[in-house]
Amino acid sequence: MNPVITKVALQNVQDIVSAGFRTCIIAEQLGFDKDDQTRISTAVSEIARTAFEYTGGGEIEFFIDTDVEPHVFGITVRDHGNEGPLIEVPGGGVTSETGMMEGINGAKGLVDHFHIDAYPTGSTVFMGKNFSPATLQVTPELIARIADVLVKTALQNPFEEIRDRNQNLIRILEELHVKQVDLINANDELDSTNRGVVALYAELDDKALSLKAFGEGLEKRVEERTSELQKANTELKNAKEELHMQFDGLAERDRLLGESEERFRISAQSVSDVIWDWNIPDGRVDWYGRIDEILGYAPGEFPRTLDAWEKIIFPDDRDRVLSIRDRHVMMQTPYTAEYRVVRKDGEIRSWTDKGTAMRDEKGRAHRVVGSCSDITDSKRAKEAKIASEMRYRRLFETAQDGILILDDETGQIDDVNPFLITMLGFTREEFLGKKIWEIGLFKDIVANKDNFELLQRKEYIRYEDMPLETADGRHINVEFVSNVYEVNNKKVIQCNIRDITDRKKMTDLVEASLAEKETLLREIHHRVKNNLQIISSLLNLQIRKIDDKRTIEVLKDGQARVLSMALVHEHLYKSKDFSHIDLKNYIHSLGMELLQSYGTANEIVRFDLNIPEIYVDINTAIPLGLIINELITNSLKYGFKGRKVGNISITATEDLQALTIIVADDGVGMPEDITLENQTSSLGLRLVKSLTGQLHGTVAIDRTWGTKFVFVIPKQTKTHGETVP
């Protein structure tokens, strides 16, 4: 399996530079010398540039081919194929003004392995360089170390990389020059040798036969040496052409890098972080981003100097920050600092700052590049969160209710507050680390894991009255409430336990007292009803002893009024609610009693009720019962004279403001001269008027068809202390 070192996407010109830079770093880590590093990185840069310019981009993969001996440092460049297969370029199938064919052919001569494969979606270029015998063994640790070096050198400035490449090219030119001088000296030596050989042939002609073999061998060696020199000259010529091509490419890259830097400056203005570049020799600090806006200055107002940077650091933080920075420059320790800065308007903000020094071949820092972020808002939020947690902890510790905190997934008790420990008498250690169903105290709540899972699903459980036994054997009553909420993206269950023993005792006393009073009130209503029935019975006995019809009629009217009041008390003591009675049932009972008292065998009177579920209190029921008693009595006594059939209807409705009662019959009708205002002889109508006033209501009479009384009684009526005249 061939281990992959890293991959680089070709999306812009800066990625081409980055690819060459990464190639140098990897080749160096794999043990290649400076010459091979330059050759490999130049080949990769040329193929990457061609893939980007000709096909619109692609991807570079660096790997080690361990399946062959010696191992090969391999680079694969896959293009997007937007314009056509890259494989057409070396064959001359594409004409390019940017020298793509020369670039590919030049790259081919710089590596040991080179071939191009074509696919429907693009082309793949493979380049490989054989490892030297002294190269490090390929291990996972080596791959990890190379990846780490790549990450640490990710902030390498493209201009620095170009400078290093130029220095390498200059060094190679110098070496080629030295080789050229050696070749010239060798040619001079060869010429001198040839002249000596010719003289030797003239002088030793007689020995030609004996020396023929020697001459032929020498001639062969000369030819071989000449061939080698010609080959070296050809290689030198090719190297010069290659260098010219590289110089042309570097000039174009300088232009593209300038454009890229301008785009970088523009992009930096739109990000929240600020990037800085400190040139150590001249002390200038270039800022990329909204530095003026962040510090409250006008655009371009904040000085681009090291001194200005140091002055905005909060005085109490300045020595510490400068010490960290200087140690980084001198000793290569990491530069990471958090400190406060002072804006132009005096506002203090918090920053984080990170930087990396760029060093020369002797390890001396000449430039530091870094970025800083305003963390004021996030720091304040963090401090607010800490303060909130402290407030919660104080509430938790001082709460006058017992509190348990459970893990939502396991049911394990994570915390218990002091009040619960004091209330139940158990130690903190007896709670913590146990599952809640393992504690016998709570067996009525979560006797087993299944019940706890039910608690998890419902997320809220409340027990109004639950018995618990304390450590000293006391039995107490508690209110148990549990609910689920999230803390740091993790669900927890909070159980609140309140001792309601004293409250329950008071509640029991109140309920007992209330039951006693209800019994007493029921008895009072019962006795009042019995007393009123006794009065009714006495009146009935009196009626039997009197022969005067007028007196009997008066006594029966009084008896009916007593009956209407007795019915109110009867309904109240039979009801569960001693303060309100069902109006429909009450009026129905009253009507039936009156029909029995005043009805005759010769008349059939139909009693019709249209009353929904309406409840009235005793202060309304008694006056209203007396009013209806009078009106039904009058209808039965006078409304149907000379008729055998009649109808009496009672309708009731209510809204938020008032209760409306309509009592009507279809009898002969009430004479026009009889009104509620001019009645002095009729006790019944006087009672209707007086009782309506007692209820603060109004009454209207309609004589259109029979007789109809319409009562409107306000809901806020208060009749306490008033008496019926």
C-alpha positions as CSV (number, residue, x, y, z in Angstrom):
1,M,0.0,0.0,0.0
2,N,1.5,3.4,-1.1
3,P,1.2,5.9,1.8
4,V,-0.2,9.3,0.7
5,I,1.6,12.3,2.2
6,T,-0.7,15.2,1.4
7,K,-3.0,16.7,-1.3
8,V,-3.2,20.2,-2.8
9,A,-6.2,21.6,-4.7
10,L,-5.4,23.8,-7.7
11,Q,-7.9,26.7,-7.5
12,N,-5.8,29.8,-7.9
13,V,-2.3,30.9,-8.8
14,Q,-1.2,30.9,-5.1
15,D,-2.0,27.2,-5.0
16,I,0.7,26.7,-7.8
17,V,3.3,28.4,-5.7
18,S,2.1,26.5,-2.6
19,A,2.5,23.2,-4.5
20,G,6.1,23.9,-5.4
21,F,6.8,25.0,-1.8
22,R,5.3,21.8,-0.4
23,T,7.3,19.7,-2.9
24,C,10.6,21.2,-1.7
25,I,9.6,20.6,2.0
26,I,8.6,16.9,1.3
27,A,11.7,16.2,-0.8
28,E,13.9,17.7,1.9
29,Q,12.3,15.6,4.6
30,L,12.7,12.5,2.4
31,G,16.5,13.1,2.2
32,F,16.9,14.5,-1.4
33,D,19.7,17.0,-1.8
34,K,19.2,20.6,-2.8
35,D,19.6,19.9,-6.5
36,D,17.0,17.2,-6.6
37,Q,14.7,19.3,-4.4
38,T,14.9,22.1,-7.0
39,R,14.4,19.7,-10.0
40,I,11.4,18.0,-8.5
41,S,9.7,21.2,-7.3
42,T,10.3,22.9,-10.7
43,A,8.7,19.9,-12.5
44,V,5.7,20.0,-10.2
45,S,5.3,23.8,-10.6
46,E,5.4,23.5,-14.4
47,I,2.8,20.7,-14.6
48,A,0.6,22.5,-11.9
49,R,0.8,25.8,-13.9
50,T,-0.1,24.0,-17.1
51,A,-3.0,22.1,-15.5
52,F,-4.4,25.4,-14.0
53,E,-4.0,27.5,-17.1
54,Y,-5.0,25.0,-19.7
55,T,-7.7,22.9,-17.9
56,G,-8.9,25.3,-15.3
57,G,-7.5,23.6,-12.2
58,G,-7.1,20.2,-10.6
59,E,-5.6,18.3,-7.7
60,I,-2.0,17.3,-6.7
61,E,-1.3,14.1,-4.6
62,F,2.1,13.4,-3.0
63,F,2.9,9.8,-2.1
64,I,5.6,7.2,-1.8
65,D,5.7,4.1,-4.1
66,T,7.0,1.4,-1.8
67,D,6.1,-1.4,-4.2
68,V,9.3,-0.9,-6.3
69,E,13.0,-0.8,-5.5
70,P,14.4,1.7,-5.0
71,H,11.3,3.5,-3.6
72,V,9.9,6.3,-5.6
73,F,8.8,9.7,-4.4
74,G,5.6,10.1,-6.6
75,I,3.5,13.1,-7.6
76,T,0.2,12.8,-9.4
77,V,-1.4,15.8,-11.0
78,R,-5.1,15.3,-12.1
79,D,-6.6,18.1,-14.2
80,H,-10.3,19.1,-14.6
81,G,-10.1,18.7,-18.4
82,N,-12.3,21.8,-19.0
83,E,-10.6,22.6,-22.3
84,G,-9.3,19.2,-23.5
85,P,-7.1,16.3,-22.4
86,L,-3.7,17.5,-21.2
87,I,-2.2,14.5,-23.0
88,E,-2.5,16.4,-26.3
89,V,0.1,19.0,-25.2
90,P,3.4,17.0,-25.4
91,G,2.4,15.5,-28.8
92,G,1.9,19.0,-30.3
93,G,-1.8,18.7,-30.6
94,V,-2.3,22.0,-28.8
95,T,-0.7,25.3,-29.7
96,S,-0.1,27.5,-26.6
97,E,1.4,31.0,-26.3
98,T,2.4,30.3,-22.7
99,G,4.9,27.5,-23.5
100,M,2.9,24.6,-22.1
101,M,4.5,22.0,-24.4
102,E,8.0,23.3,-23.5
103,G,7.0,23.3,-19.8
104,I,5.8,19.7,-19.9
105,N,8.8,18.5,-21.9
106,G,11.1,20.4,-19.5
107,A,9.4,18.8,-16.5
108,K,9.8,15.4,-18.1
109,G,13.6,15.8,-18.1
110,L,13.8,16.7,-14.5
111,V,12.4,13.5,-13.0
112,D,13.2,9.8,-13.3
113,H,9.6,8.7,-14.2
114,F,7.1,10.6,-16.3
115,H,3.9,9.6,-18.1
116,I,0.4,11.0,-18.9
117,D,-2.8,9.0,-18.9
118,A,-6.0,10.4,-20.5
119,Y,-9.5,9.8,-19.2
120,P,-13.0,11.0,-20.3
121,T,-13.0,13.6,-17.5
122,G,-9.4,14.8,-17.9
123,S,-5.7,13.7,-17.7
124,T,-3.4,12.4,-15.0
125,V,0.3,13.2,-15.0
126,F,2.6,10.9,-13.0
127,M,6.1,12.1,-12.0
128,G,8.6,10.1,-9.9
129,K,12.0,10.5,-8.4
130,N,14.0,7.5,-7.2
131,F,15.2,7.4,-3.6
132,S,19.0,7.4,-3.1
133,P,20.4,4.6,-0.9
134,A,20.9,7.0,1.9
135,T,17.3,8.0,2.0
136,L,15.4,7.5,5.3
137,Q,13.3,4.3,5.7
138,V,9.6,5.0,4.9
139,T,7.6,4.5,8.2
140,P,4.3,5.8,9.5
141,E,6.3,8.1,11.8
142,L,8.1,9.6,8.9
143,I,4.8,10.3,7.1
144,A,3.3,11.9,10.3
145,R,6.5,14.0,10.8
146,I,6.3,15.3,7.2
147,A,2.6,16.2,7.6
148,D,3.4,18.0,10.9
149,V,6.2,20.0,9.1
150,L,3.8,20.9,6.3
151,V,1.2,22.3,8.9
152,K,3.9,24.3,10.7
153,T,5.2,25.8,7.5
154,A,1.7,26.6,6.1
155,L,2.1,30.3,6.8
156,Q,5.2,30.5,4.6
157,N,5.0,33.7,2.6
158,P,5.0,33.1,-1.2
159,F,7.5,35.8,-1.8
160,E,10.0,34.1,0.5
161,E,9.5,30.9,-1.4
162,I,10.2,32.6,-4.7
163,R,13.3,34.1,-3.2
164,D,14.5,30.7,-2.1
165,R,13.8,29.2,-5.5
166,N,15.8,32.0,-7.2
167,Q,18.7,31.4,-4.8
168,N,18.7,27.7,-5.7
169,L,18.6,28.5,-9.4
170,I,21.5,30.9,-9.1
171,R,23.4,28.2,-7.2
172,I,22.7,25.7,-10.0
173,L,23.9,28.2,-12.6
174,E,27.1,28.7,-10.7
175,E,27.6,24.9,-10.5
176,L,26.9,24.6,-14.3
177,H,29.5,27.3,-15.0
178,V,32.1,25.4,-13.0
179,K,31.3,22.3,-15.0
180,Q,31.7,24.3,-18.3
181,V,35.1,25.5,-17.2
182,D,36.1,21.9,-16.4
183,L,34.9,20.9,-19.9
184,I,37.0,23.6,-21.6
185,N,40.1,22.5,-19.6
186,A,39.4,18.9,-20.6
187,N,39.1,20.0,-24.3
188,D,42.4,21.8,-24.1
189,E,44.0,18.8,-22.5
190,L,42.6,16.6,-25.2
191,D,44.0,18.8,-28.0
192,S,47.4,18.7,-26.3
193,T,47.2,14.9,-26.1
194,N,46.2,14.7,-29.8
195,R,49.2,16.8,-30.9
196,G,51.5,14.6,-28.8
197,V,50.0,11.5,-30.4
198,V,50.6,12.8,-33.9
199,A,54.2,13.6,-33.1
200,L,54.6,10.2,-31.6
201,Y,53.3,8.6,-34.8
202,A,55.8,10.5,-37.0
203,E,58.7,9.7,-34.7
204,L,57.8,6.1,-34.2
205,D,56.6,5.2,-37.6
206,D,58.7,2.1,-37.6
207,K,56.9,1.0,-34.5
208,A,53.5,1.6,-36.0
209,L,52.6,-2.0,-36.3
210,S,53.6,-2.7,-32.7
211,L,51.7,0.4,-31.5
212,K,48.7,0.0,-33.9
213,A,46.8,-1.9,-31.3
214,F,47.7,0.8,-28.7
215,G,46.7,3.6,-31.1
216,E,43.4,2.0,-31.9
217,G,42.6,1.6,-28.2
218,L,43.7,5.2,-27.6
219,E,41.5,6.4,-30.5
220,K,38.6,4.5,-29.1
221,R,39.1,6.1,-25.7
222,V,39.4,9.5,-27.3
223,E,36.2,9.0,-29.2
224,E,34.4,7.9,-26.0
225,R,35.8,10.9,-24.2
226,T,34.7,13.2,-27.0
227,S,31.2,11.7,-27.0
228,E,31.0,12.2,-23.2
229,L,32.1,15.8,-23.7
230,Q,29.5,16.4,-26.4
231,K,26.8,14.9,-24.3
232,A,27.8,17.1,-21.3
233,N,27.7,20.1,-23.6
234,T,24.2,19.1,-24.8
235,E,23.1,18.7,-21.2
236,L,24.6,22.1,-20.3
237,K,22.7,23.7,-23.2
238,N,19.4,22.0,-22.1
239,A,20.0,23.2,-18.6
240,K,20.5,26.8,-19.8
241,E,17.3,26.6,-21.8
242,E,15.5,25.2,-18.8
243,L,16.8,28.0,-16.6
244,H,15.7,30.6,-19.1
245,M,12.2,29.0,-19.1
246,Q,12.2,29.0,-15.3
247,F,13.2,32.7,-15.1
248,D,10.4,33.6,-17.6
249,G,7.9,31.6,-15.4
250,L,9.1,33.2,-12.2
251,A,8.6,36.7,-13.8
252,E,5.1,35.8,-14.7
253,R,4.5,34.4,-11.2
254,D,5.8,37.6,-9.6
255,R,3.1,39.5,-11.5
256,L,0.4,37.0,-10.6
257,L,1.6,37.0,-6.9
258,G,1.3,40.8,-6.9
259,E,-2.3,40.5,-8.1
260,S,-2.9,37.7,-5.5
261,E,-1.6,39.9,-2.7
262,E,-3.9,42.7,-3.7
263,R,-6.9,40.4,-3.7
264,F,-5.7,39.2,-0.3
265,R,-5.7,42.7,1.0
266,I,-9.2,43.3,-0.2
267,S,-10.5,40.0,1.3
268,A,-8.9,40.8,4.6
269,Q,-11.0,43.9,4.9
270,S,-14.2,41.7,5.1
271,V,-13.1,39.3,7.8
272,S,-13.4,39.8,11.6
273,D,-9.8,38.8,12.4
274,V,-6.9,41.2,11.8
275,I,-3.7,39.9,10.1
276,W,-0.4,41.7,10.8
277,D,3.1,41.5,9.2
278,W,6.0,42.8,11.3
279,N,9.2,43.5,9.3
280,I,11.8,43.3,12.1
281,P,14.7,45.3,10.5
282,D,12.7,48.5,9.8
283,G,10.1,48.1,12.5
284,R,7.1,48.5,10.1
285,V,3.9,46.6,10.9
286,D,1.5,46.1,8.0
287,W,-2.1,45.4,9.0
288,Y,-4.6,43.6,6.8
289,G,-8.2,43.9,7.9
290,R,-10.4,46.4,9.8
291,I,-7.7,47.5,12.2
292,D,-8.6,51.2,12.1
293,E,-12.3,50.5,12.6
294,I,-11.7,48.1,15.4
295,L,-9.5,50.6,17.3
296,G,-11.8,53.5,16.6
297,Y,-9.5,55.4,14.2
298,A,-10.3,56.9,10.8
299,P,-9.2,54.8,7.8
300,G,-5.4,54.8,7.6
301,E,-5.1,56.9,10.8
302,F,-3.6,54.2,13.0
303,P,0.2,54.3,12.6
304,R,1.8,51.2,11.0
305,T,4.7,51.0,13.4
306,L,5.8,48.6,16.1
307,D,5.8,51.5,18.7
308,A,2.1,52.2,17.9
309,W,1.2,48.6,18.3
310,E,2.9,48.4,21.7
311,K,1.2,51.6,22.9
312,I,-2.4,50.2,22.4
313,I,-1.6,47.3,24.7
314,F,-3.2,47.9,28.2
315,P,-0.4,49.1,30.5
316,D,-0.8,46.2,33.0
317,D,-0.5,43.6,30.2
318,R,2.3,45.3,28.1
319,D,5.4,43.8,29.8
320,R,4.0,40.3,29.7
321,V,3.0,40.4,26.1
322,L,6.3,42.0,24.9
323,S,8.2,39.3,26.9
324,I,6.3,36.5,25.1
325,R,6.9,38.1,21.7
326,D,10.6,38.7,22.3
327,R,11.1,35.1,23.6
328,H,9.4,33.9,20.3
329,V,11.8,36.0,18.2
330,M,14.9,35.0,20.1
331,M,14.2,31.5,21.3
332,Q,11.6,30.2,18.9
333,T,9.0,29.6,21.7
334,P,5.4,29.8,20.6
335,Y,3.9,33.3,20.4
336,T,0.3,33.1,21.7
337,A,-1.1,35.8,24.0
338,E,-4.3,37.1,25.3
339,Y,-4.3,40.8,26.4
340,R,-6.3,44.0,26.6
341,V,-6.1,46.9,24.1
342,V,-7.2,50.5,24.5
343,R,-9.2,52.0,21.7
344,K,-8.8,55.7,20.7
345,D,-12.0,56.5,22.6
346,G,-10.6,54.8,25.8
347,E,-12.7,51.7,25.6
348,I,-10.9,48.6,26.7
349,R,-11.3,45.5,24.5
350,S,-9.9,41.9,24.9
351,W,-7.7,40.3,22.1
352,T,-6.1,37.0,21.4
353,D,-2.9,37.2,19.3
354,K,-0.9,34.5,17.6
355,G,2.2,34.8,15.4
356,T,5.0,32.9,13.7
357,A,8.5,34.1,12.9
358,M,10.2,33.7,9.5
359,R,13.9,32.9,9.9
360,D,17.0,32.8,7.6
361,E,19.3,29.9,7.1
362,K,21.0,30.7,10.4
363,G,17.8,30.7,12.3
364,R,17.6,34.5,12.8
365,A,14.1,36.0,12.7
366,H,13.6,38.7,10.2
367,R,9.8,38.8,10.0
368,V,6.8,37.8,12.1
369,V,3.4,37.2,10.6
370,G,0.3,36.6,12.8
371,S,-3.4,37.4,13.4
372,C,-5.4,38.8,16.3
373,S,-9.1,38.5,17.2
374,D,-11.4,40.6,19.3
375,I,-12.8,38.2,21.9
376,T,-14.5,40.9,24.1
377,D,-18.0,39.7,23.5
378,S,-17.3,36.0,23.8
379,K,-15.2,36.7,27.0
380,R,-18.1,38.7,28.5
381,A,-20.5,35.9,27.6
382,K,-18.2,33.4,29.2
383,E,-17.9,35.5,32.4
384,A,-21.7,35.9,32.4
385,K,-22.1,32.2,32.1
386,I,-19.7,31.7,35.1
387,A,-21.6,34.2,37.1
388,S,-24.9,32.5,36.2
389,E,-23.4,29.2,37.3
390,M,-22.3,30.7,40.6
391,R,-25.7,32.2,41.2
392,Y,-27.3,28.8,40.5
393,R,-24.8,27.1,42.8
394,R,-25.7,29.6,45.6
395,L,-29.4,29.0,45.0
396,F,-28.7,25.2,45.0
397,E,-26.7,25.4,48.3
398,T,-29.1,27.7,50.1
399,A,-32.5,26.5,48.7
400,Q,-35.1,25.6,51.4
401,D,-36.2,22.6,49.3
402,G,-34.3,19.4,48.9
403,I,-32.7,19.1,45.4
404,L,-31.2,16.0,43.7
405,I,-29.4,16.2,40.3
406,L,-29.5,13.0,38.3
407,D,-27.8,11.8,35.1
408,D,-30.6,11.6,32.5
409,E,-29.0,8.5,30.8
410,T,-27.9,6.4,33.8
411,G,-30.1,7.7,36.7
412,Q,-27.0,8.2,38.8
413,I,-27.1,10.9,41.5
414,D,-24.6,13.5,40.6
415,D,-25.3,16.1,43.3
416,V,-27.4,16.7,46.4
417,N,-27.9,20.0,48.2
418,P,-27.3,20.5,52.0
419,F,-31.0,21.1,52.8
420,L,-32.0,17.5,51.6
421,I,-29.1,16.0,53.6
422,T,-30.4,17.9,56.7
423,M,-34.1,17.1,56.0
424,L,-33.5,13.3,55.6
425,G,-30.6,12.8,57.9
426,F,-28.4,10.9,55.4
427,T,-24.8,11.8,54.5
428,R,-23.8,13.1,51.1
429,E,-21.8,10.0,50.4
430,E,-24.9,7.8,50.9
431,F,-26.5,9.7,47.9
432,L,-23.7,10.3,45.4
433,G,-22.8,7.8,42.8
434,K,-25.8,5.6,43.3
435,K,-28.7,5.0,41.0
436,I,-31.9,6.6,42.3
437,W,-33.8,3.3,42.2
438,E,-31.1,1.8,44.4
439,I,-32.1,4.2,47.3
440,G,-34.9,2.8,49.3
441,L,-36.2,6.3,50.2
442,F,-37.6,6.7,46.7
443,K,-38.9,3.2,46.0
444,D,-42.5,4.6,45.6
445,I,-41.2,6.8,42.8
446,V,-38.7,4.7,40.9
447,A,-38.8,1.2,42.3
448,N,-36.9,-0.1,39.3
449,K,-35.2,0.9,36.1
450,D,-38.4,0.6,34.0
451,N,-40.1,3.4,36.1
452,F,-37.0,5.6,35.7
453,E,-37.2,5.2,31.9
454,L,-40.9,6.3,32.1
455,L,-39.6,9.4,34.0
456,Q,-37.1,10.0,31.2
457,R,-39.8,9.9,28.5
458,K,-42.3,12.1,30.4
459,E,-39.6,14.6,31.4
460,Y,-41.9,15.9,34.2
461,I,-43.4,14.1,37.1
462,R,-45.2,15.6,40.2
463,Y,-46.3,13.8,43.4
464,E,-48.4,16.1,45.6
465,D,-48.1,14.0,48.7
466,M,-45.6,11.2,49.0
467,P,-44.5,9.5,52.3
468,L,-40.8,9.2,53.1
469,E,-38.9,7.8,56.0
470,T,-35.9,9.7,57.4
471,A,-32.6,8.3,58.7
472,D,-33.9,8.5,62.3
473,G,-37.1,6.6,61.4
474,R,-39.4,9.6,61.3
475,H,-42.2,9.5,58.7
476,I,-42.7,12.7,56.7
477,N,-44.8,13.8,53.8
478,V,-43.1,15.5,50.8
479,E,-44.0,17.1,47.5
480,F,-41.8,15.5,44.8
481,V,-41.4,17.4,41.4
482,S,-38.9,16.3,38.7
483,N,-38.1,17.9,35.4
484,V,-35.5,17.5,32.6
485,Y,-33.3,20.3,31.2
486,E,-30.0,20.6,29.3
487,V,-26.7,21.7,30.8
488,N,-23.8,22.0,28.3
489,N,-25.7,20.0,25.7
490,K,-26.3,17.1,28.2
491,K,-29.7,16.4,29.7
492,V,-30.0,16.2,33.5
493,I,-32.9,15.5,35.8
494,Q,-33.6,17.8,38.7
495,C,-35.8,16.5,41.6
496,N,-37.2,19.0,44.0
497,I,-38.3,17.6,47.3
498,R,-40.3,19.8,49.8
499,D,-41.3,18.7,53.3
500,I,-45.1,19.3,53.5
501,T,-45.6,17.4,56.8
502,D,-46.7,20.5,58.8
503,R,-48.7,21.8,55.8
504,K,-50.5,18.4,55.5
505,K,-51.3,18.5,59.2
506,M,-52.8,22.0,58.8
507,T,-54.6,20.9,55.7
508,D,-56.1,17.9,57.5
509,L,-57.2,20.1,60.3
510,V,-58.8,22.6,57.9
511,E,-60.5,19.8,56.0
512,A,-61.8,18.3,59.2
513,S,-63.0,21.7,60.4
514,L,-64.6,22.3,57.0
515,A,-66.3,18.9,57.0
516,E,-67.6,19.7,60.5
517,K,-68.9,23.1,59.3
518,E,-70.5,21.5,56.2
519,T,-72.3,19.1,58.4
520,L,-73.5,21.9,60.7
521,L,-74.6,24.0,57.7
522,R,-76.4,21.1,56.2
523,E,-78.2,20.6,59.5
524,I,-79.1,24.3,59.6
525,H,-80.6,24.2,56.2
526,H,-82.4,21.0,57.1
527,R,-83.8,22.5,60.3
528,V,-84.8,25.8,58.5
529,K,-86.6,23.7,55.9
530,N,-88.4,21.6,58.6
531,N,-89.4,24.8,60.5
532,L,-90.8,26.3,57.4
533,Q,-92.7,23.1,56.7
534,I,-94.1,23.2,60.2
535,I,-95.3,26.7,59.6
536,S,-96.9,25.5,56.3
537,S,-98.5,22.6,58.2
538,L,-99.9,25.0,60.9
539,L,-101.3,27.2,58.1
540,N,-102.9,24.2,56.5
541,L,-104.5,23.2,59.9
542,Q,-105.8,26.7,60.2
543,I,-107.3,26.6,56.7
544,R,-109.2,23.5,57.6
545,K,-110.9,25.2,60.5
546,I,-111.9,28.4,58.6
547,D,-114.9,28.6,56.3
548,D,-114.3,32.1,55.0
549,K,-113.0,31.8,51.4
550,R,-111.2,35.1,51.5
551,T,-109.3,34.1,54.6
552,I,-108.6,30.7,53.2
553,E,-107.2,32.3,50.1
554,V,-104.9,34.6,52.1
555,L,-103.6,31.8,54.2
556,K,-103.0,29.6,51.1
557,D,-101.0,32.5,49.5
558,G,-98.9,32.8,52.7
559,Q,-98.4,29.0,52.7
560,A,-97.2,29.1,49.1
561,R,-94.6,31.8,50.0
562,V,-93.4,29.8,52.9
563,L,-93.1,26.7,50.6
564,S,-91.0,28.7,48.1
565,M,-88.5,29.5,50.8
566,A,-88.5,26.0,52.2
567,L,-87.7,24.6,48.8
568,V,-84.6,26.8,48.6
569,H,-83.2,25.3,51.9
570,E,-84.2,21.8,50.9
571,H,-82.2,22.1,47.6
572,L,-79.3,23.5,49.5
573,Y,-79.0,20.8,52.2
574,K,-79.3,18.1,49.5
575,S,-76.7,19.7,47.3
576,K,-72.9,19.3,47.6
577,D,-72.5,23.1,47.1
578,F,-74.2,24.9,50.0
579,S,-73.8,28.3,48.4
580,H,-75.6,27.7,45.0
581,I,-78.7,25.9,43.8
582,D,-79.6,24.6,40.4
583,L,-82.2,27.2,39.1
584,K,-84.0,24.8,36.8
585,N,-84.6,22.1,39.4
586,Y,-85.7,24.6,41.9
587,I,-88.3,26.3,39.7
588,H,-89.5,23.0,38.5
589,S,-90.1,21.8,42.1
590,L,-91.8,25.1,42.9
591,G,-94.1,25.0,39.9
592,M,-95.2,21.4,40.6
593,E,-96.0,22.3,44.2
594,L,-98.1,25.3,43.1
595,L,-100.0,23.3,40.5
596,Q,-101.0,20.8,43.2
597,S,-102.1,23.6,45.5
598,Y,-104.0,25.8,43.0
599,G,-104.9,23.5,40.1
600,T,-108.4,22.2,39.6
601,A,-109.8,19.1,38.0
602,N,-111.6,21.1,35.3
603,E,-108.4,22.8,34.1
604,I,-105.3,21.5,32.4
605,V,-102.4,23.8,32.8
606,R,-99.1,23.0,31.0
607,F,-95.9,24.0,32.7
608,D,-93.0,24.7,30.2
609,L,-89.4,25.3,31.4
610,N,-86.7,26.6,29.1
611,I,-83.7,27.0,31.5
612,P,-80.1,25.9,30.8
613,E,-77.7,24.9,33.6
614,I,-77.7,28.1,35.7
615,Y,-76.7,28.3,39.4
616,V,-77.7,31.1,41.7
617,D,-76.7,31.8,45.4
618,I,-79.2,31.9,48.3
619,N,-79.4,35.7,48.3
620,T,-80.7,35.5,44.7
621,A,-82.7,32.3,45.0
622,I,-85.1,33.3,47.8
623,P,-86.2,36.7,46.3
624,L,-86.4,35.1,42.8
625,G,-88.4,32.1,44.2
626,L,-90.9,34.4,45.9
627,I,-91.3,36.5,42.6
628,I,-91.9,33.4,40.5
629,N,-94.2,32.0,43.2
630,E,-96.4,35.2,43.0
631,L,-96.5,35.2,39.2
632,I,-97.4,31.4,38.9
633,T,-100.0,31.8,41.6
634,N,-101.6,34.7,39.9
635,S,-101.6,32.8,36.5
636,L,-103.3,29.8,38.2
637,K,-105.8,31.9,40.1
638,Y,-106.8,34.5,37.5
639,G,-105.2,33.8,34.1
640,F,-107.3,30.9,32.9
641,K,-110.8,31.7,34.1
642,G,-113.4,30.3,31.8
643,R,-110.8,28.1,30.0
644,K,-109.9,24.5,30.4
645,V,-106.4,24.6,28.9
646,G,-103.5,26.9,29.6
647,N,-99.8,27.3,29.3
648,I,-97.2,28.8,31.7
649,S,-93.6,29.2,30.5
650,I,-90.5,30.2,32.3
651,T,-87.3,31.0,30.3
652,A,-83.9,31.9,31.8
653,T,-80.7,33.1,30.1
654,E,-77.5,34.6,31.4
655,D,-74.3,36.3,30.2
656,L,-71.4,37.9,32.0
657,Q,-73.4,40.9,33.0
658,A,-76.9,39.8,33.9
659,L,-79.5,37.0,34.5
660,T,-82.7,37.3,32.4
661,I,-85.9,35.6,33.6
662,I,-89.1,35.6,31.5
663,V,-92.4,34.4,33.1
664,A,-95.4,34.2,30.7
665,D,-98.8,32.7,30.3
666,D,-101.3,32.6,27.4
667,G,-104.3,33.4,29.6
668,V,-106.9,36.2,29.5
669,G,-104.2,38.8,30.3
670,M,-103.8,41.3,33.1
671,P,-106.1,44.4,32.8
672,E,-104.5,47.6,31.6
673,D,-105.3,49.5,34.7
674,I,-103.3,47.1,36.9
675,T,-99.6,48.0,37.1
676,L,-96.8,47.5,39.5
677,E,-96.7,51.2,40.3
678,N,-100.4,51.7,41.3
679,Q,-101.0,48.5,43.3
680,T,-101.9,49.1,46.9
681,S,-104.4,46.3,47.4
682,S,-102.4,43.4,45.8
683,L,-99.7,42.1,48.2
684,G,-98.4,39.8,45.5
685,L,-97.6,42.5,43.0
686,R,-96.2,44.7,45.7
687,L,-93.8,41.8,46.6
688,V,-92.8,41.4,42.9
689,K,-91.9,45.1,42.7
690,S,-90.1,45.2,46.1
691,L,-88.1,42.0,45.6
692,T,-87.1,43.1,42.1
693,G,-85.7,46.3,43.6
694,Q,-83.9,44.2,46.3
695,L,-82.1,42.3,43.5
696,H,-81.3,45.7,41.8
697,G,-83.1,44.4,38.8
698,T,-85.7,45.7,36.3
699,V,-89.0,44.3,35.3
700,A,-91.2,45.0,32.2
701,I,-94.7,43.8,31.5
702,D,-95.9,42.7,28.0
703,R,-99.7,42.2,27.5
704,T,-99.6,41.5,23.8
705,W,-100.5,37.8,24.1
706,G,-101.5,36.8,27.6
707,T,-99.2,38.3,30.2
708,K,-95.4,38.3,30.2
709,F,-93.0,39.5,32.9
710,V,-89.4,40.1,31.8
711,F,-86.8,40.5,34.6
712,V,-83.2,41.6,34.1
713,I,-81.1,41.0,37.3
714,P,-77.4,42.2,37.3
715,K,-74.8,39.7,38.2
716,Q,-73.1,42.0,40.8
717,T,-76.3,42.2,42.9
718,K,-75.6,42.4,46.6
719,T,-78.5,41.9,49.0
720,H,-76.7,41.2,52.3
721,G,-78.5,43.1,55.1
722,E,-81.6,43.9,53.0
723,T,-85.0,42.7,54.1
724,V,-88.2,42.1,52.2
725,P,-90.8,44.9,53.0
